[in-house]
Amino acid sequence: MSAGLVTFGEALASFRTSTGKLRHATTVDVGIAGTEATVAVGVSRLGARAAWTGRIGADEPGALVLTRLREEGVDTSAAVTDAHSPTGLVLRDVRSRDTNRSAFYRTGSAGTRIAPEDLREDLIAGAGVLHLSGSTAALSETADDATFTAAEIAGEAGVPVSVALDHRPALWRPEDARDTLLDLVSHADIVFARTDEARLLGFDGDADSLMAELAALGPDDVIVTQGPRGAVAEIAGARYDVPSYPVHEIDPDAADEAFVAGYLADLLAGEPADRRVRTAAACRAAAMTVPGGADSLPERGDLVDLPRQHRLARQSP
């Protein structure tokens, strides 16, 4: 496989109630979770090639993860089966349209044991883009090593490196997160960040300030999302204001991953910057109108139903 997305990280089996606490549920929705796996599904649904690798337990949740990814057209041929550790789980309680709770069971999971020796150098070197996230670097020392090793392999091969900061406070201490994420940004060509991550990185100010600070670290493309206020981006020296699509929000669980997937799928398709950010915003909006993580990610046809009055402002410096 070549010229597509390559990514790796922890993929989990997901069990979600339709409403109410798990203790009262008689049925659950079964799916998959994990930042990189979700992005891979999103990219594949949009018509681009995608490969995901990582460690999966030799158990039924692991078989579920691999089966679902393959059904979505994601290449899992480089995934490693770990006979000594279980696949991680996430249990989601949906209390109401605006309230849900997630409980992760990942201590000692196969996904946390990913290491540099699990990486397929030929797969990374042949990619159209390598996508990484801060949440994988936070999982363990070996996962951190694997993240930076992958970035170095891609850099030496001339493969663009995409990084989503994806800070998860439960995974590591703020000072460790800050140092690692800043280092990871310096290895990146494309960076996705949320405004709520600015203070963690030691930056004050609004989305524009965060965008400028991240761009100064070296990436060519910096995209900062602002939730319902849309996003701002600096791409190859040009600034873009990307308003959000007005939709009825059902579930924001995979909104960030949908945004990243939209941008990277269009990047792989050779689309210009203004089209990439517009597709990213449309994917985020579409994902929020459907419940359920990776299951909510849109296909191309789903995007045409969004309002056509969306406007994009572009400003050259």
TIMISE-569924 format. One record per residue (C-alpha): residue number from 1; residue in three letters; x, y, z. Coordinates in pm, 1 decimal, always signed. Example, Ala and Ser with C-alpha at 12.3 -4.5 7.8 and 13.67 -1.06 7.14 Angstrom:
2
+-----+---------+----------+----------+----------+
| num | residuo |       px |       py |       pz |
+-----+---------+----------+----------+----------+
|   1 |     ALA |  +1230.0 |   -450.0 |   +780.0 |
|   2 |     SER |  +1367.0 |   -106.0 |   +714.0 |
+-----+---------+----------+----------+----------+
// end
This chain:
317
+-----+---------+----------+----------+----------+
| num | residuo |       px |       py |       pz |
+-----+---------+----------+----------+----------+
|   1 |     MET |     +0.0 |     +0.0 |     +0.0 |
|   2 |     SER |   +138.3 |   +343.1 |    -86.5 |
|   3 |     ALA |    +44.9 |   +709.7 |   -105.2 |
|   4 |     GLY |   -226.4 |   +680.3 |   +157.9 |
|   5 |     LEU |   -265.9 |   +755.1 |   +527.0 |
|   6 |     VAL |    -58.5 |   +553.1 |   +773.1 |
|   7 |     THR |   -125.7 |   +581.1 |  +1143.7 |
|   8 |     PHE |    -88.2 |   +380.3 |  +1461.5 |
|   9 |     GLY |   -201.8 |   +388.7 |  +1821.4 |
|  10 |     GLU |   -433.4 |   +220.1 |  +2066.4 |
|  11 |     ALA |   -763.6 |    +94.8 |  +1929.5 |
|  12 |     LEU |  -1029.7 |     -8.6 |  +2177.2 |
|  13 |     ALA |  -1355.2 |   -197.8 |  +2167.1 |
|  14 |     SER |  -1642.2 |    +35.8 |  +2255.2 |
|  15 |     PHE |  -1967.1 |    -52.1 |  +2429.7 |
|  16 |     ARG |  -2228.0 |   +221.9 |  +2449.0 |
|  17 |     THR |  -2572.6 |   +244.2 |  +2602.1 |
|  18 |     SER |  -2848.6 |   +409.0 |  +2401.6 |
|  19 |     THR |  -2956.9 |   +597.2 |  +2713.0 |
|  20 |     GLY |  -2904.6 |   +571.9 |  +3084.1 |
|  21 |     LYS |  -2645.2 |   +394.8 |  +3296.2 |
|  22 |     LEU |  -2485.4 |    +69.4 |  +3188.1 |
|  23 |     ARG |  -2627.7 |   -107.9 |  +3492.3 |
|  24 |     HIS |  -2980.0 |    -54.8 |  +3359.7 |
|  25 |     ALA |  -2907.3 |   -139.7 |  +2995.2 |
|  26 |     THR |  -3032.9 |   -457.7 |  +2833.3 |
|  27 |     THR |  -2858.7 |   -387.3 |  +2503.4 |
|  28 |     VAL |  -2552.4 |   -187.3 |  +2400.5 |
|  29 |     ASP |  -2413.0 |    -51.0 |  +2075.6 |
|  30 |     VAL |  -2083.1 |   -219.0 |  +1992.4 |
|  31 |     GLY |  -1809.9 |    -37.9 |  +1801.7 |
|  32 |     ILE |  -1450.0 |    +74.5 |  +1808.9 |
|  33 |     ALA |  -1267.7 |   +372.2 |  +1956.4 |
|  34 |     GLY |   -920.2 |   +521.4 |  +1955.6 |
|  35 |     THR |   -808.0 |   +847.0 |  +1797.5 |
|  36 |     GLU |   -592.9 |   +710.2 |  +1516.3 |
|  37 |     ALA |   -820.2 |   +419.2 |  +1429.4 |
|  38 |     THR |  -1112.4 |   +660.6 |  +1406.5 |
|  39 |     VAL |   -917.6 |   +893.8 |  +1176.4 |
|  40 |     ALA |   -824.8 |   +596.0 |   +958.1 |
|  41 |     VAL |  -1192.1 |   +501.1 |   +924.8 |
|  42 |     GLY |  -1281.0 |   +861.2 |   +839.2 |
|  43 |     VAL |  -1015.9 |   +886.3 |   +569.2 |
|  44 |     SER |  -1121.8 |   +553.7 |   +417.7 |
|  45 |     ARG |  -1488.9 |   +653.6 |   +409.2 |
|  46 |     LEU |  -1390.1 |   +964.0 |   +216.2 |
|  47 |     GLY |  -1229.3 |   +753.7 |    -54.6 |
|  48 |     ALA |   -859.5 |   +763.2 |    +34.6 |
|  49 |     ARG |   -636.6 |   +473.6 |   +129.2 |
|  50 |     ALA |   -570.2 |   +423.2 |   +499.1 |
|  51 |     ALA |   -361.4 |   +185.1 |   +705.7 |
|  52 |     TRP |   -369.4 |   +143.3 |  +1083.0 |
|  53 |     THR |   -126.4 |    -51.6 |  +1296.2 |
|  54 |     GLY |    -90.3 |   -112.6 |  +1666.5 |
|  55 |     ARG |   -106.2 |   -390.1 |  +1923.5 |
|  56 |     ILE |   -429.9 |   -580.8 |  +1970.6 |
|  57 |     GLY |   -500.6 |   -853.3 |  +2223.2 |
|  58 |     ALA |   -561.6 |  -1210.1 |  +2107.2 |
|  59 |     ASP |   -920.9 |  -1188.5 |  +2229.1 |
|  60 |     GLU |  -1271.8 |  -1116.8 |  +2106.6 |
|  61 |     PRO |  -1249.5 |   -737.9 |  +2157.9 |
|  62 |     GLY |   -930.4 |   -743.9 |  +1948.4 |
|  63 |     ALA |  -1101.4 |   -946.7 |  +1678.2 |
|  64 |     LEU |  -1386.1 |   -694.6 |  +1687.1 |
|  65 |     VAL |  -1147.1 |   -403.6 |  +1632.2 |
|  66 |     LEU |   -968.4 |   -567.6 |  +1340.0 |
|  67 |     THR |  -1292.2 |   -687.6 |  +1180.6 |
|  68 |     ARG |  -1452.9 |   -343.9 |  +1195.4 |
|  69 |     LEU |  -1143.8 |   -170.9 |  +1056.9 |
|  70 |     ARG |  -1118.5 |   -416.5 |   +768.4 |
|  71 |     GLU |  -1488.9 |   -377.7 |   +692.9 |
|  72 |     GLU |  -1421.7 |     -5.3 |   +660.0 |
|  73 |     GLY |  -1147.1 |    -68.8 |   +404.6 |
|  74 |     VAL |   -863.0 |    +10.3 |   +646.3 |
|  75 |     ASP |   -545.4 |   -193.1 |   +593.2 |
|  76 |     THR |   -455.5 |   -374.8 |   +918.1 |
|  77 |     SER |   -191.6 |   -607.0 |   +775.0 |
|  78 |     ALA |    +80.0 |   -452.5 |   +992.8 |
|  79 |     ALA |   -114.2 |   -483.9 |  +1320.4 |
|  80 |     VAL |    +51.2 |   -691.3 |  +1593.1 |
|  81 |     THR |   -142.8 |   -949.2 |  +1795.4 |
|  82 |     ASP |    -30.8 |   -961.7 |  +2158.5 |
|  83 |     ALA |   -104.3 |  -1295.0 |  +2327.8 |
|  84 |     HIS |     -9.4 |  -1163.3 |  +2671.5 |
|  85 |     SER |   -220.1 |   -847.0 |  +2706.8 |
|  86 |     PRO |   -590.0 |   -772.4 |  +2654.4 |
|  87 |     THR |   -746.0 |   -527.1 |  +2414.7 |
|  88 |     GLY |   -850.5 |   -204.5 |  +2585.2 |
|  89 |     LEU |  -1216.4 |   -123.9 |  +2640.6 |
|  90 |     VAL |  -1425.4 |   +190.6 |  +2670.2 |
|  91 |     LEU |  -1773.7 |   +188.8 |  +2822.9 |
|  92 |     ARG |  -1998.0 |   +485.3 |  +2744.2 |
|  93 |     ASP |  -2309.8 |   +582.7 |  +2939.0 |
|  94 |     VAL |  -2540.0 |   +817.9 |  +2750.5 |
|  95 |     ARG |  -2742.8 |  +1012.2 |  +3008.6 |
|  96 |     SER |  -2900.1 |  +1270.6 |  +2779.0 |
|  97 |     ARG |  -2834.7 |  +1456.7 |  +2454.0 |
|  98 |     ASP |  -2588.5 |  +1679.8 |  +2638.0 |
|  99 |     THR |  -2442.0 |  +1442.9 |  +2895.4 |
| 100 |     ASN |  -2247.1 |  +1120.5 |  +2862.0 |
| 101 |     ARG |  -1966.7 |   +951.8 |  +3051.4 |
| 102 |     SER |  -1680.7 |   +732.8 |  +2928.6 |
| 103 |     ALA |  -1484.5 |   +485.1 |  +3138.1 |
| 104 |     PHE |  -1160.8 |   +353.6 |  +2986.7 |
| 105 |     TYR |  -1010.2 |    +17.0 |  +3078.7 |
| 106 |     ARG |   -662.5 |    +30.9 |  +2929.2 |
| 107 |     THR |   -415.4 |    -36.2 |  +3214.2 |
| 108 |     GLY |   -180.5 |   -305.9 |  +3088.1 |
| 109 |     SER |   -364.2 |   -326.7 |  +2757.1 |
| 110 |     ALA |   -197.8 |   -444.8 |  +2439.4 |
| 111 |     GLY |   -230.4 |    -95.2 |  +2292.9 |
| 112 |     THR |    -17.8 |    +60.3 |  +2565.1 |
| 113 |     ARG |   +264.6 |   -181.9 |  +2482.4 |
| 114 |     ILE |   +327.8 |    -62.2 |  +2127.4 |
| 115 |     ALA |   +700.4 |     -9.7 |  +2072.7 |
| 116 |     PRO |   +936.3 |   +105.6 |  +1795.9 |
| 117 |     GLU |  +1002.2 |   -252.8 |  +1687.0 |
| 118 |     ASP |   +631.6 |   -288.1 |  +1602.1 |
| 119 |     LEU |   +657.2 |    -23.5 |  +1330.7 |
| 120 |     ARG |   +675.1 |   -118.6 |   +963.5 |
| 121 |     GLU |   +937.7 |   +116.7 |   +824.9 |
| 122 |     ASP |   +847.3 |    +37.1 |   +463.3 |
| 123 |     LEU |   +481.5 |   +119.6 |   +529.7 |
| 124 |     ILE |   +565.0 |   +455.9 |   +683.2 |
| 125 |     ALA |   +822.0 |   +544.6 |   +416.5 |
| 126 |     GLY |   +567.2 |   +469.1 |   +142.3 |
| 127 |     ALA |   +283.1 |   +671.4 |   +294.8 |
| 128 |     GLY |   +122.0 |   +982.2 |   +153.7 |
| 129 |     VAL |   +100.4 |  +1117.3 |   +508.1 |
| 130 |     LEU |   +182.6 |   +980.5 |   +854.3 |
| 131 |     HIS |    -66.3 |  +1079.7 |  +1123.6 |
| 132 |     LEU |    +31.2 |  +1079.1 |  +1492.1 |
| 133 |     SER |   -132.4 |  +1198.2 |  +1813.2 |
| 134 |     GLY |    -25.5 |  +1317.0 |  +2154.6 |
| 135 |     SER |   -260.7 |  +1069.1 |  +2319.6 |
| 136 |     THR |    -55.9 |   +776.5 |  +2190.4 |
| 137 |     ALA |   +268.8 |   +932.7 |  +2309.2 |
| 138 |     ALA |   +105.0 |   +958.3 |  +2653.3 |
| 139 |     LEU |    +22.6 |   +588.0 |  +2683.2 |
| 140 |     SER |   +364.4 |   +458.7 |  +2788.8 |
| 141 |     GLU |   +737.2 |   +509.1 |  +2746.7 |
| 142 |     THR |   +749.1 |   +259.1 |  +2460.2 |
| 143 |     ALA |   +451.2 |   +425.8 |  +2289.1 |
| 144 |     ASP |   +626.9 |   +761.4 |  +2321.4 |
| 145 |     ASP |   +941.7 |   +611.9 |  +2165.6 |
| 146 |     ALA |   +737.3 |   +461.6 |  +1884.0 |
| 147 |     THR |   +569.1 |   +795.7 |  +1810.8 |
| 148 |     PHE |   +896.4 |   +983.3 |  +1770.2 |
| 149 |     THR |  +1061.2 |   +694.7 |  +1583.4 |
| 150 |     ALA |   +775.9 |   +697.1 |  +1331.7 |
| 151 |     ALA |   +809.8 |  +1073.5 |  +1287.5 |
| 152 |     GLU |  +1181.4 |  +1035.9 |  +1220.0 |
| 153 |     ILE |  +1127.4 |   +754.5 |   +967.3 |
| 154 |     ALA |   +870.4 |   +965.9 |   +784.5 |
| 155 |     GLY |  +1092.2 |  +1274.3 |   +791.9 |
| 156 |     GLU |  +1387.3 |  +1086.2 |   +644.5 |
| 157 |     ALA |  +1161.8 |   +949.3 |   +368.8 |
| 158 |     GLY |  +1011.2 |  +1288.9 |   +285.5 |
| 159 |     VAL |   +664.9 |  +1183.2 |   +406.5 |
| 160 |     PRO |   +455.6 |  +1464.9 |   +558.9 |
| 161 |     VAL |   +395.5 |  +1419.4 |   +930.6 |
| 162 |     SER |    +54.8 |  +1515.0 |  +1068.6 |
| 163 |     VAL |    +10.8 |  +1559.4 |  +1445.0 |
| 164 |     ALA |   -307.9 |  +1606.5 |  +1645.6 |
| 165 |     LEU |   -216.8 |  +1729.9 |  +1993.2 |
| 166 |     ASP |   -520.8 |  +1547.1 |  +2134.0 |
| 167 |     HIS |   -429.5 |  +1616.8 |  +2495.9 |
| 168 |     ARG |   -596.4 |  +1377.0 |  +2741.7 |
| 169 |     PRO |   -538.4 |  +1502.9 |  +3099.3 |
| 170 |     ALA |   -607.9 |  +1160.8 |  +3250.5 |
| 171 |     LEU |   -307.9 |  +1007.3 |  +3072.1 |
| 172 |     TRP |    -18.7 |  +1219.8 |  +3196.8 |
| 173 |     ARG |   +102.4 |  +1512.1 |  +3406.2 |
| 174 |     PRO |    +75.0 |  +1861.1 |  +3250.1 |
| 175 |     GLU |   +450.4 |  +1921.2 |  +3251.5 |
| 176 |     ASP |   +518.6 |  +1591.0 |  +3074.7 |
| 177 |     ALA |   +246.1 |  +1662.0 |  +2822.6 |
| 178 |     ARG |   +374.4 |  +2011.6 |  +2748.5 |
| 179 |     ASP |   +734.6 |  +1907.1 |  +2684.8 |
| 180 |     THR |   +640.7 |  +1607.0 |  +2470.7 |
| 181 |     LEU |   +378.2 |  +1788.4 |  +2263.8 |
| 182 |     LEU |   +605.7 |  +2082.1 |  +2189.0 |
| 183 |     ASP |   +875.5 |  +1838.6 |  +2077.5 |
| 184 |     LEU |   +624.4 |  +1650.0 |  +1863.7 |
| 185 |     VAL |   +507.6 |  +1973.2 |  +1697.7 |
| 186 |     SER |   +867.7 |  +2046.1 |  +1597.8 |
| 187 |     HIS |   +868.5 |  +1714.9 |  +1403.8 |
| 188 |     ALA |   +540.2 |  +1791.9 |  +1227.3 |
| 189 |     ASP |   +444.8 |  +1936.8 |   +890.8 |
| 190 |     ILE |    +74.7 |  +1959.1 |   +981.8 |
| 191 |     VAL |    -60.7 |  +2029.8 |  +1329.8 |
| 192 |     PHE |   -415.9 |  +2015.2 |  +1461.7 |
| 193 |     ALA |   -480.7 |  +2179.8 |  +1798.6 |
| 194 |     ARG |   -774.2 |  +2290.8 |  +2009.5 |
| 195 |     THR |   -786.5 |  +2630.3 |  +2175.3 |
| 196 |     ASP |   -815.7 |  +2464.8 |  +2517.1 |
| 197 |     GLU |   -466.6 |  +2322.1 |  +2468.3 |
| 198 |     ALA |   -296.6 |  +2662.3 |  +2447.3 |
| 199 |     ARG |   -244.7 |  +2720.1 |  +2818.9 |
| 200 |     LEU |   -109.6 |  +2366.0 |  +2862.7 |
| 201 |     LEU |   +160.7 |  +2448.9 |  +2608.5 |
| 202 |     GLY |   +248.9 |  +2770.3 |  +2791.6 |
| 203 |     PHE |    +78.8 |  +3001.4 |  +2539.3 |
| 204 |     ASP |   -173.0 |  +3266.6 |  +2633.8 |
| 205 |     GLY |   -429.3 |  +3431.7 |  +2415.3 |
| 206 |     ASP |   -683.0 |  +3332.8 |  +2154.8 |
| 207 |     ALA |   -681.6 |  +3093.5 |  +1859.1 |
| 208 |     ASP |   -477.4 |  +3334.3 |  +1648.1 |
| 209 |     SER |   -206.6 |  +3354.0 |  +1911.8 |
| 210 |     LEU |   -195.1 |  +2976.0 |  +1947.9 |
| 211 |     MET |   -177.4 |  +2936.8 |  +1570.8 |
| 212 |     ALA |   +113.4 |  +3180.1 |  +1547.3 |
| 213 |     GLU |   +303.2 |  +3016.3 |  +1833.2 |
| 214 |     LEU |   +265.9 |  +2668.7 |  +1681.7 |
| 215 |     ALA |   +359.8 |  +2788.7 |  +1332.5 |
| 216 |     ALA |   +679.4 |  +2939.0 |  +1477.6 |
| 217 |     LEU |   +784.9 |  +2586.0 |  +1579.7 |
| 218 |     GLY |   +811.5 |  +2480.9 |  +1216.2 |
| 219 |     PRO |   +492.4 |  +2320.8 |  +1076.0 |
| 220 |     ASP |   +375.2 |  +2439.2 |   +734.2 |
| 221 |     ASP |     +6.7 |  +2385.4 |   +817.7 |
| 222 |     VAL |   -144.6 |  +2475.9 |  +1153.9 |
| 223 |     ILE |   -517.1 |  +2433.2 |  +1213.2 |
| 224 |     VAL |   -672.2 |  +2543.7 |  +1542.0 |
| 225 |     THR |  -1029.0 |  +2436.8 |  +1613.3 |
| 226 |     GLN |  -1261.4 |  +2642.7 |  +1832.1 |
| 227 |     GLY |  -1556.7 |  +2411.4 |  +1882.5 |
| 228 |     PRO |  -1881.3 |  +2571.5 |  +1763.1 |
| 229 |     ARG |  -1689.7 |  +2882.1 |  +1653.8 |
| 230 |     GLY |  -1518.1 |  +2691.7 |  +1374.4 |
| 231 |     ALA |  -1145.3 |  +2701.8 |  +1312.5 |
| 232 |     VAL |   -858.5 |  +2919.2 |  +1200.4 |
| 233 |     ALA |   -570.1 |  +2794.2 |   +990.4 |
| 234 |     GLU |   -237.3 |  +2905.5 |   +857.3 |
| 235 |     ILE |   -143.3 |  +2698.9 |   +554.7 |
| 236 |     ALA |   +165.3 |  +2769.9 |   +346.2 |
| 237 |     GLY |   +168.4 |  +3127.5 |   +475.1 |
| 238 |     ALA |   -199.1 |  +3202.9 |   +408.8 |
| 239 |     ARG |   -462.0 |  +3243.5 |   +680.1 |
| 240 |     TYR |   -808.7 |  +3089.7 |   +661.9 |
| 241 |     ASP |  -1111.7 |  +3157.3 |   +881.0 |
| 242 |     VAL |  -1331.0 |  +2848.9 |   +879.2 |
| 243 |     PRO |  -1677.3 |  +2897.6 |  +1033.7 |
| 244 |     SER |  -1869.1 |  +2594.7 |  +1154.7 |
| 245 |     TYR |  -2170.0 |  +2453.2 |   +972.9 |
| 246 |     PRO |  -2498.8 |  +2511.4 |  +1158.4 |
| 247 |     VAL |  -2626.3 |  +2163.3 |  +1245.2 |
| 248 |     HIS |  -2831.6 |  +2003.8 |  +1518.7 |
| 249 |     GLU |  -2571.5 |  +1844.2 |  +1742.7 |
| 250 |     ILE |  -2647.4 |  +1488.6 |  +1856.2 |
| 251 |     ASP |  -2307.5 |  +1353.1 |  +1962.6 |
| 252 |     PRO |  -1970.3 |  +1536.1 |  +1945.2 |
| 253 |     ASP |  -1766.0 |  +1227.5 |  +2037.2 |
| 254 |     ALA |  -1577.3 |  +1191.0 |  +1706.1 |
| 255 |     ALA |  -1591.2 |  +1555.1 |  +1595.4 |
| 256 |     ASP |  -1217.0 |  +1620.0 |  +1623.6 |
| 257 |     GLU |  -1124.8 |  +1298.5 |  +1444.1 |
| 258 |     ALA |  -1376.8 |  +1372.6 |  +1168.2 |
| 259 |     PHE |  -1218.7 |  +1715.0 |  +1117.1 |
| 260 |     VAL |   -870.2 |  +1564.6 |  +1088.1 |
| 261 |     ALA |   -991.8 |  +1291.3 |   +855.1 |
| 262 |     GLY |  -1157.0 |  +1542.4 |   +623.9 |
| 263 |     TYR |   -844.9 |  +1753.7 |   +598.3 |
| 264 |     LEU |   -609.8 |  +1460.2 |   +541.0 |
| 265 |     ALA |   -835.7 |  +1285.6 |   +289.7 |
| 266 |     ASP |   -842.6 |  +1599.0 |    +75.7 |
| 267 |     LEU |   -467.5 |  +1643.4 |   +120.7 |
| 268 |     LEU |   -416.0 |  +1292.6 |    -15.1 |
| 269 |     ALA |   -652.1 |  +1374.5 |   -302.6 |
| 270 |     GLY |   -438.2 |  +1676.5 |   -396.2 |
| 271 |     GLU |   -704.7 |  +1933.5 |   -311.5 |
| 272 |     PRO |   -607.9 |  +2298.5 |   -245.8 |
| 273 |     ALA |   -595.7 |  +2437.1 |   +107.3 |
| 274 |     ASP |   -932.2 |  +2613.0 |    +96.2 |
| 275 |     ARG |  -1103.1 |  +2289.6 |     -6.8 |
| 276 |     ARG |   -921.0 |  +2090.6 |   +263.1 |
| 277 |     VAL |  -1035.0 |  +2312.9 |   +549.1 |
| 278 |     ARG |  -1389.4 |  +2332.9 |   +413.4 |
| 279 |     THR |  -1412.7 |  +1954.4 |   +390.0 |
| 280 |     ALA |  -1271.6 |  +1922.8 |   +742.8 |
| 281 |     ALA |  -1538.4 |  +2156.3 |   +881.3 |
| 282 |     ALA |  -1812.5 |  +1973.7 |   +691.8 |
| 283 |     CYS |  -1696.3 |  +1636.0 |   +823.2 |
| 284 |     ARG |  -1694.8 |  +1765.5 |  +1179.7 |
| 285 |     ALA |  -2048.3 |  +1894.4 |  +1142.7 |
| 286 |     ALA |  -2175.4 |  +1576.9 |   +978.7 |
| 287 |     ALA |  -2022.7 |  +1356.1 |  +1248.9 |
| 288 |     MET |  -2199.3 |  +1550.0 |  +1523.7 |
| 289 |     THR |  -2542.2 |  +1480.7 |  +1374.8 |
| 290 |     VAL |  -2507.5 |  +1103.5 |  +1423.8 |
| 291 |     PRO |  -2451.7 |   +917.8 |  +1753.0 |
| 292 |     GLY |  -2156.8 |   +691.8 |  +1811.3 |
| 293 |     GLY |  -1782.6 |   +749.0 |  +1765.9 |
| 294 |     ALA |  -1634.1 |   +600.3 |  +1450.3 |
| 295 |     ASP |  -1980.1 |   +496.0 |  +1331.2 |
| 296 |     SER |  -2074.4 |   +863.3 |  +1291.0 |
| 297 |     LEU |  -1803.6 |   +948.3 |  +1038.4 |
| 298 |     PRO |  -1937.6 |  +1067.9 |   +702.1 |
| 299 |     GLU |  -1889.5 |   +952.6 |   +346.0 |
| 300 |     ARG |  -1856.4 |  +1206.7 |    +63.9 |
| 301 |     GLY |  -2225.2 |  +1186.2 |    -20.2 |
| 302 |     ASP |  -2321.6 |  +1280.8 |   +333.9 |
| 303 |     LEU |  -2154.8 |  +1620.4 |   +298.3 |
| 304 |     VAL |  -2366.9 |  +1752.5 |    +14.0 |
| 305 |     ASP |  -2671.9 |  +1782.9 |   +240.2 |
| 306 |     LEU |  -2506.4 |  +2042.0 |   +463.1 |
| 307 |     PRO |  -2610.5 |  +2407.1 |   +417.2 |
| 308 |     ARG |  -2458.3 |  +2565.0 |   +109.1 |
| 309 |     GLN |  -2430.6 |  +2914.5 |   +256.2 |
| 310 |     HIS |  -2102.0 |  +2823.8 |   +424.7 |
| 311 |     ARG |  -1845.3 |  +3094.1 |   +357.5 |
| 312 |     LEU |  -1469.8 |  +3073.1 |   +382.3 |
| 313 |     ALA |  -1248.7 |  +3377.7 |   +440.7 |
| 314 |     ARG |   -892.0 |  +3364.1 |   +310.8 |
| 315 |     GLN |   -630.5 |  +3623.9 |   +385.9 |
| 316 |     SER |   -273.9 |  +3629.7 |   +265.7 |
| 317 |     PRO |    -17.3 |  +3775.9 |   +505.5 |
+-----+---------+----------+----------+----------+
// end
